[in-house]
Amino acid sequence: MKLVDKMILFSRFLRNNKDRKLKLDEQLTDHKLYFAEQSKYWRDKSLYNELDSALEDMHRINNEFNTKLDNVDKKIEELLRKEEITVLQRDYETYENNQPTLLLMQERAIDDRGVIKLISADIGYFSDWRWAGVELNPSTGLLTRSMLACDPLYLYTGNIVDEDNIKSKFNNFFADKRLMMYNDLDKLPQGQLGLATSINCYEFWPVDPIKNEMQKVYNLLHPGGHFIFTYNDCEKEASLDFLSGQVAYRSYNTRSLMTNLVKMLGFDIIKEQSFQESHTWMIVKKPGDLTSQKLSAPLVAIETPPTGAYQKQLEKEQ
């Protein structure tokens, strides 16, 4: 049996075994109380004692079965963790040997309108004109429009990004003056952003690169700022299927791994959601509250002084 097929099978066993636990305790207790009350009206209680003994045996067997099933699950988890190590090692080799290209990023872009609509709604909800935002690794720019409320809006282009394609989705003024592209997260204003997003990127990365980028995002966010990201939750069978084949399409990750990671970095988890078990995203928050004195001017100053038409536009806004 192939490695990923074995992991799919083990994961399925663990999910289904949860529904195989015997849950007779409450019913057995109810029976004991019922017959104990009835036995009060009998001088000879021997038959009721036999009933009570049988119920005690059933209670013991119930607990014994559940304990043995727990042992089976523990063994399955041990085997699954062993296979995880092999897959994780493979993911690191793939990540190091296959750097992303523009064509690859475009091929990986989400094209399902259902998941795009849901993620766009979440991004739009947390976008706020009082705070700057950054979109990491936008590739096609399909979701960039969801962050229009952020002022200013940064795009991180450290990985391959089709800048011209992204700019084409906006008018010339916004594309040239309000979209600011950086290839180094450390050069963005630290501790001043209200929102960061990374969509359809972490699905293809092993854990350590994700952790390194998330640490930088944490430093960029103002207390109370939010980070929205997608990842490949292999606790869901449809997502685990993406690891099949000679060359895995996605990297291995799980909700447990990602939950531990974001908590270790200091984030609070606000929301978790999945679409058809193939697309999973999480919304996390840097502890604190977003408070701003901003009325109309950008929170984070643009490095080059505004001139010409842009200066006139700013004067109108103010």
ZAVO-637869 format. One record per residue (C-alpha): residue in one letter; x, z, y negated. Coordinates in pm, whole numbers, padded with zeros to 5 digits, always signed. Layout:
<vozas>
AXZY...
</vozas>
This chain:
<vozas>
M+00000+00000+00000K+00131-00091-00347L+00232+00189-00581V-00044+00141-00840D-00307+00087-00571K-00205+00420-00421M-00234+00589-00760I-00578+00437-00813L-00686+00569-00473F-00547+00919-00539S-00713+00933-00881R-01043+00825-00729F-01016+01099-00464L-00962+01365-00731R-01260+01248-00939N-01496+01223-00643N-01386+01550-00484K-01519+01737-00786D-01871+01648-00671R-01802+01763-00314K-01765+02131-00392L-02029+02350-00227K-02234+02532-00487L-02440+02769-00275D-02348+03104-00432E-02649+03126-00660Q-02891+03015-00389L-02745+03256-00132T-02762+03546-00377D-03124+03462-00453H-03205+03461-00079K-03034+03799-00027L-03234+03959-00308Y-03559+03804-00185F-03526+03927+00173A-03388+04265+00065E-03704+04321-00139Q-03921+04208+00152S-03743+04435+00401K-03856+04744+00210Y-04199+04711+00373W-04058+04720+00727R-03961+05024+00924D-03755+04819+01166K-03517+04620+00946S-03305+04475+01227L-03429+04117+01182Y-03369+04137+00807N-03022+04271+00873E-02954+03965+01087L-03074+03744+00801D-02847+03927+00561S-02552+03890+00797A-02616+03517+00830L-02626+03484+00452E-02295+03670+00427D-02144+03428+00681M-02271+03132+00480H-02123+03280+00164R-01786+03323+00336I-01795+02966+00473N-01893+02834+00130N-01589+02997-00029E-01360+02898+00258F-01463+02532+00231N-01409+02524-00146T-01068+02687-00109K-00960+02429+00149L-01088+02150-00074D-00881+02293-00361N-00577+02276-00133V-00650+01912-00058D-00675+01836-00431K-00345+02015-00499K-00174+01802-00236I-00323+01485-00385E-00205+01591-00732E+00147+01651-00598L+00158+01303-00450L+00013+01153-00768R+00273+01327-00987K+00546+01190-00758E+00415+00836-00803E+00382+00894-01180I+00756+00951-01209T+00828+00616-01048V+00585+00436-01280L+00717+00614-01590Q+01073+00510-01504R+00956+00152-01466D+00781+00167-01804Y+01100+00278-01982E+01294-00010-01828T+01022-00257-01929Y+01008-00118-02282E+01386-00138-02329N+01423-00484-02175N+01124-00652-02337Q+01115-00607-02712P+00788-00725-02868T+00758-01067-03028L+00489-01187-03267L+00336-01399-02989L+00329-01101-02751M+00168-00875-03013Q-00101-01137-03077E-00168-01177-02705R-00216-00801-02674A-00453-00774-02972I-00797-00631-02897D-01063-00902-02897D-01362-00705-02768R-01612-00683-03053G-01770-00370-02910V-01455-00158-02921I-01347-00312-03254K-01678-00209-03410L-01646+00152-03289I-01283+00195-03393S-01350+00029-03730A-01631+00275-03795D-01400+00572-03726I-01125+00429-03947G-01370+00357-04227Y-01513+00709-04207F-01175+00871-04269S-01056+00619-04530D-01070+00766-04881W-00975+00613-05218R-00826+00947-05322W-00557+00919-05058A-00299+00667-04947G-00309+00534-04592V-00078+00353-04354E-00156+00115-04071L+00116+00108-03810N+00190-00210-03614P-00118-00405-03730S-00019-00737-03559T-00319-00956-03657G-00462-00734-03932L-00807-00743-03775L-00864-00373-03842T-00678-00358-04172R-00998-00420-04367S-01139-00093-04231M-00878+00091-04441L-00955-00079-04772A-01068+00249-04927C-00715+00391-04898D-00525+00362-05225P-00258+00248-05190L-00260+00095-04842Y+00074+00072-04664L+00150-00145-04364Y+00434-00046-04134T+00609-00360-04016G+00890-00201-03814N+00756-00386-03513I+00670-00755-03530V+00381-00815-03769D+00227-01143-03883E+00238-01064-04255D+00099-01399-04367N-00198-01373-04131I-00277-01022-04255K-00255-01123-04621S-00483-01421-04560K-00770-01182-04490F-00769-01057-04852N-00782-01207-05199N-00449-01285-05364F-00460-00984-05596F-00512-00732-05318A-00269-00903-05080D+00011-00923-05336K-00042-00603-05534R-00223-00346-05321L-00088-00413-04970M+00259-00264-04950M+00465-00346-04643Y+00749-00126-04520N+00975-00162-04217D+01088+00203-04222L+00841+00493-04201D+01097+00729-04351K+01078+00536-04679L+00708+00606-04725P+00600+00907-04938Q+00636+01212-04715G+00347+01457-04687Q+00114+01254-04913L-00096+01029-04689G-00455+01100-04596L-00485+00857-04304A-00262+00681-04052T-00367+00446-03772S-00196+00288-03473I-00428+00062-03278N-00344-00128-02959C+00022-00030-02959Y+00078+00294-02766E-00092+00131-02465F+00236-00054-02409W+00488+00224-02484P+00631+00503-02268V+00590+00861-02389D+00917+00920-02577P+00883+00632-02828I+00526+00743-02892K+00643+01099-02957N+00914+00984-03197E+00672+00776-03404M+00404+01046-03401Q+00654+01297-03539K+00718+01066-03833V+00344+01020-03885Y+00297+01398-03889N+00560+01423-04165L+00386+01149-04366L+00043+01312-04361H-00077+01559-04621P-00221+01877-04464G-00572+01780-04357G-00473+01415-04308H-00593+01227-03999F-00421+01003-03745I-00624+00760-03533F-00452+00594-03236T-00533+00421-02909Y-00355+00471-02579N-00388+00387-02209D-00568+00675-02039C-00488+00626-01672E-00717+00912-01576K-00977+00635-01607E-00965+00382-01326A-01024+00077-01547S-00719+00169-01757L-00510+00241-01449D-00589-00110-01327F-00384-00247-01617L-00073-00125-01436S-00132-00357-01140G+00061-00675-01077Q+00424-00774-01055V+00472-00696-01425A+00253-00416-01559Y+00038-00519-01856R+00024-00166-01996S+00231+00150-01967Y+00126+00463-01783N-00026+00746-01984T-00302+01001-01939R-00530+01216-02149S-00342+01524-02025L-00005+01386-02132M-00133+01276-02472T-00321+01600-02535N-00010+01804-02463L+00198+01574-02684V-00019+01592-02996K-00059+01968-02965M+00315+02011-02925L+00370+01814-03246G+00124+02041-03430F-00188+01822-03450D-00544+01944-03398I-00766+01718-03186I-01081+01615-03376K-01234+01350-03149E-01173+01164-02823Q-01360+00849-02725S-01347+00576-02463F-01508+00233-02443Q-01592+00110-02093E-01298+00319-01965S-01059+00040-02070H-00999+00140-02434T-00937+00502-02534W-00862+00648-02875M-00804+00989-03024I-00845+01126-03376V-00611+01411-03463K-00558+01609-03780K-00262+01777-03945P-00372+02139-03999G-00491+02213-04351D-00735+02073-04604L-00723+01752-04804T-00752+01836-05171S-00685+01587-05446Q-00683+01584-05826K-00699+01205-05819L-00968+01047-06034S-00881+00678-06036A-00505+00628-06042P-00320+00585-05712L-00205+00907-05551V+00129+00753-05458A+00295+00555-05735I+00398+00197-05668E+00772+00168-05697T+00776-00140-05926P+00605-00106-06268P+00271-00293-06286T+00273-00604-06500G+00046-00891-06599A-00290-00922-06427Y-00228-00612-06219Q-00170-00404-06535K-00498-00527-06679Q-00680-00447-06355L-00542-00090-06358E-00651-00045-06720K-01004-00150-06627E-01013+00096-06337Q-00895+00378-06562
</vozas>
